[in-house]
Amino acid sequence: MPAPSASAASSASSAGDRVLTVRQVRSSIGAKPKTRGTLRALGLRGVGQSNRLPDRPEIRGMLARVPHLVEVTEETR
C-alpha cells in the first residue's frame, strides 16, 4: 500500500487542528427519538451543556440533523 502524499497529510493535520464547540440551546423535549439520540451522541444532555468535538465529516453530519437545537462555534487549536 503506498504512503499518503504530503499534501494529503497536511490537509488531514489542518482539519485535525480545528475544534467545534457545540452548545445545546433548545430542549429536545418533543423531538423525535432519532434527534434526541443525535444530541446524546454529540455528548449533550441538556440545555446549556456544551462539548468540544473534532471538526470531522461525521460530526458535521450529526450537526446538520440538529441545527435548530444547537449553537456551533469553530476554533483552531
HTML snippet that shows the backbone in 3Dmol.js (N, CA, C, O; Angstrom):
<script src="https://3Dmol.org/build/3Dmol-min.js"></script>
<div id="view" style="width:600px;height:400px;position:relative"></div>
<script>
const pdb = `
ATOM      1  N   MET A   1       0.846  -1.168   0.000  1.00  0.00           N
ATOM      2  CA  MET A   1       0.000   0.000   0.000  1.00  0.00           C
ATOM      3  C   MET A   1       0.896   1.237   0.000  1.00  0.00           C
ATOM      4  O   MET A   1       1.797   1.334   0.834  1.00  0.00           O
ATOM      5  N   PRO A   2       0.672   2.190  -0.918  1.00  0.00           N
ATOM      6  CA  PRO A   2       1.528   3.375  -0.979  1.00  0.00           C
ATOM      7  C   PRO A   2       1.270   4.314   0.187  1.00  0.00           C
ATOM      8  O   PRO A   2       0.169   4.373   0.735  1.00  0.00           O
ATOM      9  N   ALA A   3       2.306   5.040   0.547  1.00  0.00           N
ATOM     10  CA  ALA A   3       2.184   6.021   1.634  1.00  0.00           C
ATOM     11  C   ALA A   3       1.382   7.215   1.149  1.00  0.00           C
ATOM     12  O   ALA A   3       1.445   7.549  -0.034  1.00  0.00           O
ATOM     13  N   PRO A   4       0.619   7.875   2.038  1.00  0.00           N
ATOM     14  CA  PRO A   4      -0.158   9.048   1.623  1.00  0.00           C
ATOM     15  C   PRO A   4       0.781  10.170   1.195  1.00  0.00           C
ATOM     16  O   PRO A   4       1.886  10.315   1.718  1.00  0.00           O
ATOM     17  N   SER A   5       0.316  10.955   0.238  1.00  0.00           N
ATOM     18  CA  SER A   5       1.135  12.058  -0.255  1.00  0.00           C
ATOM     19  C   SER A   5       1.260  13.142   0.810  1.00  0.00           C
ATOM     20  O   SER A   5       0.486  13.178   1.767  1.00  0.00           O
ATOM     21  N   ALA A   6       2.226  14.012   0.639  1.00  0.00           N
ATOM     22  CA  ALA A   6       2.471  15.077   1.612  1.00  0.00           C
ATOM     23  C   ALA A   6       1.291  16.038   1.674  1.00  0.00           C
ATOM     24  O   ALA A   6       0.956  16.539   2.747  1.00  0.00           O
ATOM     25  N   SER A   7       0.650  16.303   0.517  1.00  0.00           N
ATOM     26  CA  SER A   7      -0.484  17.232   0.517  1.00  0.00           C
ATOM     27  C   SER A   7      -1.668  16.640   1.274  1.00  0.00           C
ATOM     28  O   SER A   7      -2.380  17.366   1.968  1.00  0.00           O
ATOM     29  N   ALA A   8      -1.888  15.330   1.150  1.00  0.00           N
ATOM     30  CA  ALA A   8      -2.981  14.688   1.878  1.00  0.00           C
ATOM     31  C   ALA A   8      -2.716  14.720   3.377  1.00  0.00           C
ATOM     32  O   ALA A   8      -3.632  14.935   4.171  1.00  0.00           O
ATOM     33  N   ALA A   9      -1.472  14.508   3.757  1.00  0.00           N
ATOM     34  CA  ALA A   9      -1.122  14.517   5.175  1.00  0.00           C
ATOM     35  C   ALA A   9      -1.266  15.915   5.761  1.00  0.00           C
ATOM     36  O   ALA A   9      -1.710  16.057   6.901  1.00  0.00           O
ATOM     37  N   SER A  10      -0.902  16.947   5.011  1.00  0.00           N
ATOM     38  CA  SER A  10      -1.002  18.307   5.537  1.00  0.00           C
ATOM     39  C   SER A  10      -2.452  18.742   5.656  1.00  0.00           C
ATOM     40  O   SER A  10      -2.802  19.451   6.600  1.00  0.00           O
ATOM     41  N   SER A  11      -3.314  18.331   4.713  1.00  0.00           N
ATOM     42  CA  SER A  11      -4.718  18.711   4.811  1.00  0.00           C
ATOM     43  C   SER A  11      -5.388  17.977   5.971  1.00  0.00           C
ATOM     44  O   SER A  11      -6.276  18.524   6.624  1.00  0.00           O
ATOM     45  N   ALA A  12      -4.963  16.740   6.227  1.00  0.00           N
ATOM     46  CA  ALA A  12      -5.534  15.990   7.345  1.00  0.00           C
ATOM     47  C   ALA A  12      -5.125  16.609   8.671  1.00  0.00           C
ATOM     48  O   ALA A  12      -5.930  16.670   9.600  1.00  0.00           O
ATOM     49  N   SER A  13      -3.886  17.067   8.769  1.00  0.00           N
ATOM     50  CA  SER A  13      -3.443  17.652  10.029  1.00  0.00           C
ATOM     51  C   SER A  13      -4.100  19.005  10.265  1.00  0.00           C
ATOM     52  O   SER A  13      -4.378  19.354  11.412  1.00  0.00           O
ATOM     53  N   SER A  14      -4.358  19.782   9.205  1.00  0.00           N
ATOM     54  CA  SER A  14      -5.012  21.075   9.395  1.00  0.00           C
ATOM     55  C   SER A  14      -6.472  20.874   9.793  1.00  0.00           C
ATOM     56  O   SER A  14      -7.009  21.656  10.578  1.00  0.00           O
ATOM     57  N   ALA A  15      -7.126  19.830   9.259  1.00  0.00           N
ATOM     58  CA  ALA A  15      -8.502  19.546   9.646  1.00  0.00           C
ATOM     59  C   ALA A  15      -8.552  19.049  11.086  1.00  0.00           C
ATOM     60  O   ALA A  15      -9.517  19.319  11.801  1.00  0.00           O
ATOM     61  N   GLY A  16      -7.516  18.321  11.518  1.00  0.00           N
ATOM     62  CA  GLY A  16      -7.472  17.809  12.877  1.00  0.00           C
ATOM     63  C   GLY A  16      -7.213  18.898  13.895  1.00  0.00           C
ATOM     64  O   GLY A  16      -7.468  18.709  15.085  1.00  0.00           O
ATOM     65  N   ASP A  17      -6.710  20.034  13.445  1.00  0.00           N
ATOM     66  CA  ASP A  17      -6.424  21.132  14.352  1.00  0.00           C
ATOM     67  C   ASP A  17      -7.667  21.954  14.674  1.00  0.00           C
ATOM     68  O   ASP A  17      -7.666  22.743  15.619  1.00  0.00           O
ATOM     69  N   ARG A  18      -8.712  21.772  13.903  1.00  0.00           N
ATOM     70  CA  ARG A  18      -9.937  22.538  14.144  1.00  0.00           C
ATOM     71  C   ARG A  18     -10.817  21.814  15.151  1.00  0.00           C
ATOM     72  O   ARG A  18     -10.925  20.588  15.146  1.00  0.00           O
ATOM     73  N   VAL A  19     -11.437  22.602  16.008  1.00  0.00           N
ATOM     74  CA  VAL A  19     -12.303  22.054  17.050  1.00  0.00           C
ATOM     75  C   VAL A  19     -13.632  22.797  16.983  1.00  0.00           C
ATOM     76  O   VAL A  19     -13.665  24.008  16.765  1.00  0.00           O
ATOM     77  N   LEU A  20     -14.717  22.070  17.170  1.00  0.00           N
ATOM     78  CA  LEU A  20     -16.045  22.669  17.212  1.00  0.00           C
ATOM     79  C   LEU A  20     -16.537  22.644  18.648  1.00  0.00           C
ATOM     80  O   LEU A  20     -16.511  21.603  19.303  1.00  0.00           O
ATOM     81  N   THR A  21     -16.982  23.785  19.131  1.00  0.00           N
ATOM     82  CA  THR A  21     -17.635  23.837  20.428  1.00  0.00           C
ATOM     83  C   THR A  21     -19.128  23.851  20.151  1.00  0.00           C
ATOM     84  O   THR A  21     -19.642  24.771  19.515  1.00  0.00           O
ATOM     85  N   VAL A  22     -19.814  22.836  20.628  1.00  0.00           N
ATOM     86  CA  VAL A  22     -21.241  22.679  20.380  1.00  0.00           C
ATOM     87  C   VAL A  22     -21.979  22.896  21.692  1.00  0.00           C
ATOM     88  O   VAL A  22     -21.657  22.271  22.703  1.00  0.00           O
ATOM     89  N   ARG A  23     -22.978  23.790  21.676  1.00  0.00           N
ATOM     90  CA  ARG A  23     -23.760  24.072  22.878  1.00  0.00           C
ATOM     91  C   ARG A  23     -25.229  23.874  22.563  1.00  0.00           C
ATOM     92  O   ARG A  23     -25.728  24.380  21.558  1.00  0.00           O
ATOM     93  N   GLN A  24     -25.917  23.144  23.415  1.00  0.00           N
ATOM     94  CA  GLN A  24     -27.345  22.920  23.227  1.00  0.00           C
ATOM     95  C   GLN A  24     -28.094  24.149  23.705  1.00  0.00           C
ATOM     96  O   GLN A  24     -27.938  24.568  24.852  1.00  0.00           O
ATOM     97  N   VAL A  25     -28.913  24.735  22.825  1.00  0.00           N
ATOM     98  CA  VAL A  25     -29.623  25.966  23.169  1.00  0.00           C
ATOM     99  C   VAL A  25     -31.135  25.770  23.266  1.00  0.00           C
ATOM    100  O   VAL A  25     -31.839  26.645  23.768  1.00  0.00           O
ATOM    101  N   ARG A  26     -31.636  24.636  22.791  1.00  0.00           N
ATOM    102  CA  ARG A  26     -33.065  24.351  22.902  1.00  0.00           C
ATOM    103  C   ARG A  26     -33.262  22.930  23.402  1.00  0.00           C
ATOM    104  O   ARG A  26     -32.405  22.066  23.217  1.00  0.00           O
ATOM    105  N   SER A  27     -34.387  22.708  24.029  1.00  0.00           N
ATOM    106  CA  SER A  27     -34.687  21.413  24.614  1.00  0.00           C
ATOM    107  C   SER A  27     -35.034  20.379  23.550  1.00  0.00           C
ATOM    108  O   SER A  27     -35.548  20.712  22.481  1.00  0.00           O
ATOM    109  N   SER A  28     -34.745  19.127  23.862  1.00  0.00           N
ATOM    110  CA  SER A  28     -35.099  18.039  22.953  1.00  0.00           C
ATOM    111  C   SER A  28     -36.456  17.427  23.308  1.00  0.00           C
ATOM    112  O   SER A  28     -36.868  16.440  22.698  1.00  0.00           O
ATOM    113  N   ILE A  29     -37.146  18.001  24.280  1.00  0.00           N
ATOM    114  CA  ILE A  29     -38.482  17.518  24.618  1.00  0.00           C
ATOM    115  C   ILE A  29     -39.382  17.730  23.412  1.00  0.00           C
ATOM    116  O   ILE A  29     -39.434  18.827  22.855  1.00  0.00           O
ATOM    117  N   GLY A  30     -40.072  16.708  23.018  1.00  0.00           N
ATOM    118  CA  GLY A  30     -40.957  16.789  21.861  1.00  0.00           C
ATOM    119  C   GLY A  30     -40.256  16.475  20.551  1.00  0.00           C
ATOM    120  O   GLY A  30     -40.904  16.389  19.508  1.00  0.00           O
ATOM    121  N   ALA A  31     -38.953  16.304  20.589  1.00  0.00           N
ATOM    122  CA  ALA A  31     -38.207  15.966  19.371  1.00  0.00           C
ATOM    123  C   ALA A  31     -38.324  14.466  19.102  1.00  0.00           C
ATOM    124  O   ALA A  31     -38.645  13.681  19.994  1.00  0.00           O
ATOM    125  N   LYS A  32     -38.059  14.095  17.872  1.00  0.00           N
ATOM    126  CA  LYS A  32     -38.105  12.683  17.512  1.00  0.00           C
ATOM    127  C   LYS A  32     -36.985  11.929  18.220  1.00  0.00           C
ATOM    128  O   LYS A  32     -35.944  12.514  18.518  1.00  0.00           O
ATOM    129  N   PRO A  33     -37.178  10.653  18.490  1.00  0.00           N
ATOM    130  CA  PRO A  33     -36.151   9.863  19.180  1.00  0.00           C
ATOM    131  C   PRO A  33     -34.797   9.872  18.468  1.00  0.00           C
ATOM    132  O   PRO A  33     -33.757   9.873  19.126  1.00  0.00           O
ATOM    133  N   LYS A  34     -34.798   9.877  17.151  1.00  0.00           N
ATOM    134  CA  LYS A  34     -33.541   9.893  16.409  1.00  0.00           C
ATOM    135  C   LYS A  34     -32.793  11.214  16.646  1.00  0.00           C
ATOM    136  O   LYS A  34     -31.565  11.227  16.725  1.00  0.00           O
ATOM    137  N   THR A  35     -33.526  12.307  16.756  1.00  0.00           N
ATOM    138  CA  THR A  35     -32.927  13.612  17.031  1.00  0.00           C
ATOM    139  C   THR A  35     -32.323  13.635  18.428  1.00  0.00           C
ATOM    140  O   THR A  35     -31.221  14.147  18.623  1.00  0.00           O
ATOM    141  N   ARG A  36     -33.041  13.084  19.400  1.00  0.00           N
ATOM    142  CA  ARG A  36     -32.526  13.017  20.774  1.00  0.00           C
ATOM    143  C   ARG A  36     -31.277  12.149  20.841  1.00  0.00           C
ATOM    144  O   ARG A  36     -30.337  12.457  21.574  1.00  0.00           O
ATOM    145  N   GLY A  37     -31.272  11.065  20.075  1.00  0.00           N
ATOM    146  CA  GLY A  37     -30.102  10.203  20.030  1.00  0.00           C
ATOM    147  C   GLY A  37     -28.894  10.906  19.437  1.00  0.00           C
ATOM    148  O   GLY A  37     -27.763  10.681  19.869  1.00  0.00           O
ATOM    149  N   THR A  38     -29.130  11.748  18.457  1.00  0.00           N
ATOM    150  CA  THR A  38     -28.042  12.516  17.855  1.00  0.00           C
ATOM    151  C   THR A  38     -27.439  13.472  18.876  1.00  0.00           C
ATOM    152  O   THR A  38     -26.218  13.610  18.957  1.00  0.00           O
ATOM    153  N   LEU A  39     -28.288  14.127  19.652  1.00  0.00           N
ATOM    154  CA  LEU A  39     -27.777  15.027  20.701  1.00  0.00           C
ATOM    155  C   LEU A  39     -26.947  14.260  21.714  1.00  0.00           C
ATOM    156  O   LEU A  39     -25.893  14.732  22.142  1.00  0.00           O
ATOM    157  N   ARG A  40     -27.412  13.091  22.097  1.00  0.00           N
ATOM    158  CA  ARG A  40     -26.657  12.274  23.062  1.00  0.00           C
ATOM    159  C   ARG A  40     -25.317  11.840  22.472  1.00  0.00           C
ATOM    160  O   ARG A  40     -24.305  11.808  23.173  1.00  0.00           O
ATOM    161  N   ALA A  41     -25.314  11.506  21.182  1.00  0.00           N
ATOM    162  CA  ALA A  41     -24.081  11.095  20.522  1.00  0.00           C
ATOM    163  C   ALA A  41     -23.085  12.256  20.444  1.00  0.00           C
ATOM    164  O   ALA A  41     -21.874  12.040  20.413  1.00  0.00           O
ATOM    165  N   LEU A  42     -23.596  13.472  20.414  1.00  0.00           N
ATOM    166  CA  LEU A  42     -22.736  14.660  20.423  1.00  0.00           C
ATOM    167  C   LEU A  42     -22.252  14.990  21.832  1.00  0.00           C
ATOM    168  O   LEU A  42     -21.433  15.890  22.015  1.00  0.00           O
ATOM    169  N   GLY A  43     -22.756  14.264  22.824  1.00  0.00           N
ATOM    170  CA  GLY A  43     -22.324  14.484  24.202  1.00  0.00           C
ATOM    171  C   GLY A  43     -23.111  15.553  24.920  1.00  0.00           C
ATOM    172  O   GLY A  43     -22.644  16.106  25.915  1.00  0.00           O
ATOM    173  N   LEU A  44     -24.318  15.855  24.422  1.00  0.00           N
ATOM    174  CA  LEU A  44     -25.152  16.898  25.031  1.00  0.00           C
ATOM    175  C   LEU A  44     -26.312  16.244  25.762  1.00  0.00           C
ATOM    176  O   LEU A  44     -27.011  15.395  25.207  1.00  0.00           O
ATOM    177  N   ARG A  45     -26.513  16.646  27.012  1.00  0.00           N
ATOM    178  CA  ARG A  45     -27.555  16.025  27.819  1.00  0.00           C
ATOM    179  C   ARG A  45     -28.655  16.991  28.217  1.00  0.00           C
ATOM    180  O   ARG A  45     -29.701  16.560  28.702  1.00  0.00           O
ATOM    181  N   GLY A  46     -28.448  18.289  28.025  1.00  0.00           N
ATOM    182  CA  GLY A  46     -29.475  19.245  28.405  1.00  0.00           C
ATOM    183  C   GLY A  46     -29.131  20.638  27.910  1.00  0.00           C
ATOM    184  O   GLY A  46     -28.019  20.900  27.451  1.00  0.00           O
ATOM    185  N   VAL A  47     -30.102  21.513  28.013  1.00  0.00           N
ATOM    186  CA  VAL A  47     -29.921  22.889  27.571  1.00  0.00           C
ATOM    187  C   VAL A  47     -28.797  23.539  28.373  1.00  0.00           C
ATOM    188  O   VAL A  47     -28.742  23.412  29.596  1.00  0.00           O
ATOM    189  N   GLY A  48     -27.911  24.231  27.680  1.00  0.00           N
ATOM    190  CA  GLY A  48     -26.794  24.902  28.329  1.00  0.00           C
ATOM    191  C   GLY A  48     -25.534  24.068  28.357  1.00  0.00           C
ATOM    192  O   GLY A  48     -24.455  24.604  28.610  1.00  0.00           O
ATOM    193  N   GLN A  49     -25.633  22.771  28.107  1.00  0.00           N
ATOM    194  CA  GLN A  49     -24.450  21.912  28.096  1.00  0.00           C
ATOM    195  C   GLN A  49     -23.664  22.158  26.825  1.00  0.00           C
ATOM    196  O   GLN A  49     -24.239  22.462  25.779  1.00  0.00           O
ATOM    197  N   SER A  50     -22.341  22.027  26.915  1.00  0.00           N
ATOM    198  CA  SER A  50     -21.508  22.184  25.731  1.00  0.00           C
ATOM    199  C   SER A  50     -20.465  21.078  25.692  1.00  0.00           C
ATOM    200  O   SER A  50     -20.169  20.432  26.697  1.00  0.00           O
ATOM    201  N   ASN A  51     -19.921  20.884  24.503  1.00  0.00           N
ATOM    202  CA  ASN A  51     -18.917  19.854  24.308  1.00  0.00           C
ATOM    203  C   ASN A  51     -17.996  20.296  23.183  1.00  0.00           C
ATOM    204  O   ASN A  51     -18.438  20.906  22.210  1.00  0.00           O
ATOM    205  N   ARG A  52     -16.711  19.984  23.321  1.00  0.00           N
ATOM    206  CA  ARG A  52     -15.727  20.288  22.282  1.00  0.00           C
ATOM    207  C   ARG A  52     -15.488  19.018  21.490  1.00  0.00           C
ATOM    208  O   ARG A  52     -15.157  17.977  22.057  1.00  0.00           O
ATOM    209  N   LEU A  53     -15.659  19.107  20.161  1.00  0.00           N
ATOM    210  CA  LEU A  53     -15.543  17.944  19.291  1.00  0.00           C
ATOM    211  C   LEU A  53     -14.615  18.259  18.128  1.00  0.00           C
ATOM    212  O   LEU A  53     -14.511  19.415  17.719  1.00  0.00           O
ATOM    213  N   PRO A  54     -13.940  17.249  17.590  1.00  0.00           N
ATOM    214  CA  PRO A  54     -13.082  17.489  16.418  1.00  0.00           C
ATOM    215  C   PRO A  54     -13.935  17.819  15.197  1.00  0.00           C
ATOM    216  O   PRO A  54     -15.058  17.334  15.063  1.00  0.00           O
ATOM    217  N   ASP A  55     -13.396  18.638  14.319  1.00  0.00           N
ATOM    218  CA  ASP A  55     -14.104  19.021  13.100  1.00  0.00           C
ATOM    219  C   ASP A  55     -13.896  17.929  12.052  1.00  0.00           C
ATOM    220  O   ASP A  55     -12.929  17.951  11.290  1.00  0.00           O
ATOM    221  N   ARG A  56     -14.828  16.971  12.034  1.00  0.00           N
ATOM    222  CA  ARG A  56     -14.766  15.846  11.108  1.00  0.00           C
ATOM    223  C   ARG A  56     -16.094  15.736  10.372  1.00  0.00           C
ATOM    224  O   ARG A  56     -17.111  16.226  10.862  1.00  0.00           O
ATOM    225  N   PRO A  57     -16.101  15.105   9.212  1.00  0.00           N
ATOM    226  CA  PRO A  57     -17.352  14.974   8.445  1.00  0.00           C
ATOM    227  C   PRO A  57     -18.469  14.277   9.226  1.00  0.00           C
ATOM    228  O   PRO A  57     -19.640  14.619   9.064  1.00  0.00           O
ATOM    229  N   GLU A  58     -18.116  13.299  10.073  1.00  0.00           N
ATOM    230  CA  GLU A  58     -19.145  12.580  10.829  1.00  0.00           C
ATOM    231  C   GLU A  58     -19.839  13.529  11.810  1.00  0.00           C
ATOM    232  O   GLU A  58     -21.058  13.485  11.976  1.00  0.00           O
ATOM    233  N   ILE A  59     -19.052  14.374  12.448  1.00  0.00           N
ATOM    234  CA  ILE A  59     -19.606  15.328  13.412  1.00  0.00           C
ATOM    235  C   ILE A  59     -20.441  16.364  12.677  1.00  0.00           C
ATOM    236  O   ILE A  59     -21.527  16.721  13.134  1.00  0.00           O
ATOM    237  N   ARG A  60     -19.946  16.853  11.537  1.00  0.00           N
ATOM    238  CA  ARG A  60     -20.691  17.836  10.743  1.00  0.00           C
ATOM    239  C   ARG A  60     -22.035  17.264  10.298  1.00  0.00           C
ATOM    240  O   ARG A  60     -23.034  17.982  10.267  1.00  0.00           O
ATOM    241  N   GLY A  61     -22.063  15.989   9.958  1.00  0.00           N
ATOM    242  CA  GLY A  61     -23.315  15.351   9.563  1.00  0.00           C
ATOM    243  C   GLY A  61     -24.312  15.295  10.709  1.00  0.00           C
ATOM    244  O   GLY A  61     -25.506  15.520  10.513  1.00  0.00           O
ATOM    245  N   MET A  62     -23.820  14.994  11.905  1.00  0.00           N
ATOM    246  CA  MET A  62     -24.708  14.973  13.072  1.00  0.00           C
ATOM    247  C   MET A  62     -25.240  16.374  13.357  1.00  0.00           C
ATOM    248  O   MET A  62     -26.413  16.539  13.694  1.00  0.00           O
ATOM    249  N   LEU A  63     -24.381  17.379  13.221  1.00  0.00           N
ATOM    250  CA  LEU A  63     -24.808  18.755  13.469  1.00  0.00           C
ATOM    251  C   LEU A  63     -25.837  19.211  12.436  1.00  0.00           C
ATOM    252  O   LEU A  63     -26.699  20.035  12.743  1.00  0.00           O
ATOM    253  N   ALA A  64     -25.753  18.688  11.230  1.00  0.00           N
ATOM    254  CA  ALA A  64     -26.714  19.041  10.186  1.00  0.00           C
ATOM    255  C   ALA A  64     -28.115  18.534  10.516  1.00  0.00           C
ATOM    256  O   ALA A  64     -29.102  19.071  10.013  1.00  0.00           O
ATOM    257  N   ARG A  65     -28.211  17.501  11.359  1.00  0.00           N
ATOM    258  CA  ARG A  65     -29.514  16.957  11.761  1.00  0.00           C
ATOM    259  C   ARG A  65     -30.190  17.783  12.853  1.00  0.00           C
ATOM    260  O   ARG A  65     -31.412  17.742  12.997  1.00  0.00           O
ATOM    261  N   VAL A  66     -29.398  18.536  13.624  1.00  0.00           N
ATOM    262  CA  VAL A  66     -29.969  19.239  14.776  1.00  0.00           C
ATOM    263  C   VAL A  66     -29.598  20.736  14.821  1.00  0.00           C
ATOM    264  O   VAL A  66     -29.317  21.251  15.903  1.00  0.00           O
ATOM    265  N   PRO A  67     -29.589  21.445  13.681  1.00  0.00           N
ATOM    266  CA  PRO A  67     -29.153  22.846  13.722  1.00  0.00           C
ATOM    267  C   PRO A  67     -30.093  23.739  14.518  1.00  0.00           C
ATOM    268  O   PRO A  67     -29.687  24.797  14.999  1.00  0.00           O
ATOM    269  N   HIS A  68     -31.348  23.321  14.659  1.00  0.00           N
ATOM    270  CA  HIS A  68     -32.340  24.119  15.388  1.00  0.00           C
ATOM    271  C   HIS A  68     -32.211  23.970  16.904  1.00  0.00           C
ATOM    272  O   HIS A  68     -32.862  24.700  17.652  1.00  0.00           O
ATOM    273  N   LEU A  69     -31.381  23.035  17.366  1.00  0.00           N
ATOM    274  CA  LEU A  69     -31.239  22.794  18.800  1.00  0.00           C
ATOM    275  C   LEU A  69     -29.874  23.179  19.356  1.00  0.00           C
ATOM    276  O   LEU A  69     -29.698  23.249  20.572  1.00  0.00           O
ATOM    277  N   VAL A  70     -28.900  23.431  18.473  1.00  0.00           N
ATOM    278  CA  VAL A  70     -27.531  23.674  18.931  1.00  0.00           C
ATOM    279  C   VAL A  70     -26.963  24.958  18.345  1.00  0.00           C
ATOM    280  O   VAL A  70     -27.461  25.506  17.362  1.00  0.00           O
ATOM    281  N   GLU A  71     -25.895  25.413  18.998  1.00  0.00           N
ATOM    282  CA  GLU A  71     -25.112  26.548  18.521  1.00  0.00           C
ATOM    283  C   GLU A  71     -23.677  26.055  18.378  1.00  0.00           C
ATOM    284  O   GLU A  71     -23.134  25.441  19.297  1.00  0.00           O
ATOM    285  N   VAL A  72     -23.064  26.320  17.232  1.00  0.00           N
ATOM    286  CA  VAL A  72     -21.734  25.796  16.936  1.00  0.00           C
ATOM    287  C   VAL A  72     -20.742  26.950  16.803  1.00  0.00           C
ATOM    288  O   VAL A  72     -21.011  27.937  16.118  1.00  0.00           O
ATOM    289  N   THR A  73     -19.597  26.816  17.464  1.00  0.00           N
ATOM    290  CA  THR A  73     -18.505  27.783  17.350  1.00  0.00           C
ATOM    291  C   THR A  73     -17.271  27.032  16.888  1.00  0.00           C
ATOM    292  O   THR A  73     -16.909  26.006  17.463  1.00  0.00           O
ATOM    293  N   GLU A  74     -16.620  27.547  15.843  1.00  0.00           N
ATOM    294  CA  GLU A  74     -15.396  26.911  15.324  1.00  0.00           C
ATOM    295  C   GLU A  74     -14.189  27.544  15.964  1.00  0.00           C
ATOM    296  O   GLU A  74     -14.126  28.762  16.132  1.00  0.00           O
ATOM    297  N   GLU A  75     -13.224  26.710  16.324  1.00  0.00           N
ATOM    298  CA  GLU A  75     -11.981  27.178  16.925  1.00  0.00           C
ATOM    299  C   GLU A  75     -10.814  26.485  16.245  1.00  0.00           C
ATOM    300  O   GLU A  75     -10.968  25.402  15.681  1.00  0.00           O
ATOM    301  N   THR A  76      -9.645  27.112  16.301  1.00  0.00           N
ATOM    302  CA  THR A  76      -8.422  26.476  15.812  1.00  0.00           C
ATOM    303  C   THR A  76      -7.475  26.336  16.980  1.00  0.00           C
ATOM    304  O   THR A  76      -7.259  27.285  17.734  1.00  0.00           O
ATOM    305  N   ARG A  77      -6.909  25.148  17.129  1.00  0.00           N
ATOM    306  CA  ARG A  77      -6.005  24.898  18.254  1.00  0.00           C
ATOM    307  C   ARG A  77      -4.737  25.655  18.095  1.00  0.00           C
ATOM    308  O   ARG A  77      -3.854  25.567  18.949  1.00  0.00           O
TER     309      ARG A  77
END
`;
const viewer = $3Dmol.createViewer("view");
viewer.addModel(pdb, "pdb");
viewer.setStyle({}, {cartoon: {color: "spectrum"}});
viewer.zoomTo();
viewer.render();
</script>
